[in-house]
């Protein structure tokens, strides 16, 4: 294997076409070792494709790619480094088994890497306590909230000792407290294993500001690289969001006006939603407990709370997708009825897991 002076990743003229879309366009890049590296950019700029190639999960098409001192186009090298790379793909629970419990998922991943029973037990306890999953060890992964699935996915990726940890948008859908716990766990592991390389894709600028080195991307190309401070200095800005916008081609920067939301006018009509004592039980587990509130017409109303606290369950009850165990709810002045199609036509609901048909095009959806 290569020594620590060699780059973690060395890319030359790398291009990749995915379903007739140019995902990566002639990228050349050298990524240093031993750092927390961030691929920075919005959705669709090529971050996930690049991480998939680096991890060996995607097949190389054009150009050269060296990871951990060897050619990823070589089957021999891929087999050599596979146990040294841990890859958490993008999406809720994509590396999990829905029918297995939290504990069973982690135990299975530990067995894959040949860990003893005692080592698995110690690692599972540490990881789940650090991420707040410890009380949910018996719960099936399929019954976890979206954010809790993300945390379990991370724990499964960390159950062994990788040299390269690849995390594709790991904190999407994770609440602020859990995000903080997430990065604290990564920091503690890096302190124990200083040579661990962490490669993360993110669109969260506050997260990226805490990384060691960044790769700003757009349209399958690299805009610039450097530490967060270097990028801010180059663009004469005081925050990463402004720095990233300045790195974009001028045609993509948009206008400079800030978002302004006017104050809500006082409503005198019937509230859009009324909830009284709403409760939802799943067997003996109480997901929502005696919740009451009103939402006025024209109001922007937010459910704020940690993963698994009942936000999604409450929304599903209010849209008729889940029946209430107790209490009552009114929608546009009428008692909530899932079979009332005229009322449901007035509601637009974007689910946490994205209600799209993967085999259809954007237009067809």
Buried (B, 14 or more C-beta within 10 A) or exposed (E): EBEEEBBBBBBEEBBBBBEEEBBBBBBEBEBBBBBBBBBBBEEEBBBBBBBBBBBBBBEBBEBBBBBBBBBBBEEEBBEBBEBBBBBBBBBBBEBBBEEBBBBBBBBBBBEEBEBEEEBBBEBBBBBBEBBBBBEBBEBBBEBBBBBBBBBBBBBBBBBBBBBBBBBBBBBBBBBEEBBEBBBEBBEEBBEEEEEBBBBBBBBBBEBBBEBEBBBBBBBBBBBBBBEBEBBBEEBEBEEBEBBBBBBBEEEEEEEEEEEEEEEEEEBEEEBBBBBBEBBBEEEEEEBBBEBEBBBBBEBEEEEEEBBBBBBBBBBBBBBBBBEBBEBEBBBBEEEBEEEBEEBBEEEEEEEBEEEEEEEEEEEEE
